[in-house]
């Protein structure tokens, strides 16, 4: 039995019953002494044959009981139920699948957790809705600077904004007759299914942190229905003249979604890339902690990472950069082990707690990739040991066990985390799946990570969570324009930081 944080298709293995007799820790074989004996993960559910209304009622009941962070995040379950049940019922009465899907989407995405998802067996409805709502682009991608200004970070030369005379670096003053910050703040990301238009991998998911939500509001500002017109006031760089132009959204196949993406992900692969940078530092890219060809411990990723560290030490690099940007997650055990190459002594990593259907509470029970029950995950020193400074690069799509590596590096006296933004803030254990009518599936975590004091770690609360960069890359006009032009500003900043040490 394998336990993974992010890969739902593998995490379904969590439903296999555990044979815990004789496990380490606890008080022997008496179930009254060791509550782990007889524990099983939550029962699978399938509401796909029910009516939309009955399926929603059953799904809400199960989801609200088993979701690992309901209390931590202060989820108003009765409020969600009373808000969305009428919409589901109305959609059923009208036989309107688009309305049904939109209600499900907004329900799922209103809970700030990147491990919650709404998957579709057939993307026809979400893709159609996405095109209908935000299928048009205004030929511009915006970004908000640290000084609160909103700028045109990149312009499509022959797009609506470029044809209207706007150039990269222009300050946006108003959008649709409102101050641009007001216009951005009024965008409800939860109400728009747009993942299929971005070309990004995965199901529709919410944003766990406020800063990630704000980034998505910025991406959606410059999208609209095809043919939609918007009045924009702006000032080009070096000019004192404010211009007001009307832009009309055109079908650009989702192009502006990818123009400036501070949460970009690499290709999904177990391959670990490493090299010595021209400046002399070691660089290693870890895309995930999962090997699709080996559902157990991802030994090949461990071996590749060890090869990288061995090479760095042999070369005598003065510092190492571990690139975790967009890391997809995977094995907790591997995440802790990769941290071990930078630790000279054992260190606590996490306890795990899972929903216990016998009590309706959460039980502390940690399971490694070899199906063994252990007391906790710890960071164990690995060979060879790199004692120099190490930097982890992160972004808002550094998720799950990828965040765990960032957490481990951040705890080192010689470790730092660098990026424009922090990690995703979603560190729970996935596995909950609820098939719904229409071929849709709600996914959710029913396990959570806690620290030595039993306090939930990394998962967001009140919009704050994840691993926070220290130092953070400044979002200056120069840095954002360079990033938009394709310069890897974050790695350059990491190199400058290491030089300073």
Secondary structure, DSSP 8 states (H G I E B T S, - for coil): ---BSS-HHHHGGGGS----TT-SSTTSS-TTT-TTTT------EE-TTS-HHHHHHHHHHHHHHH-TTHHHHT--HHHHHHHHHHHHHHHHHHT-HHHHHHHHHHHHHTS--TT-EEEESSTHHHHHHHHHHH-EE-SEEEEE-TTS-EEEEEE-TTSHHHHTT--TT-EEEEETTEEHHHHHHT--GGG---HHHHT-SS-EE--SSHHHHHHHHHHHHTEESTT-EEEEEEE-TT----EEEEEE-EE-TTGGGGTS-TT------S-EEEEE-TTS-EEEEE--B-BTTBSS--HHHHHHHHHHHHHHHHHT-SEEEEE-TT---BBHHHHHHHHGGG-SS-EEEEEEEEEETTTTEEEE-EE-TTS-EES-EEE---SS---SEEEEE--TT--THHHHHHHHHHTSTTEEEEBSS-------EEEEEEEETTTEEEEEEEEEEE-TTS-B-SS-BTTB-S---BSB----HHHHHHHHTT--HHHHHHHHHHHH-
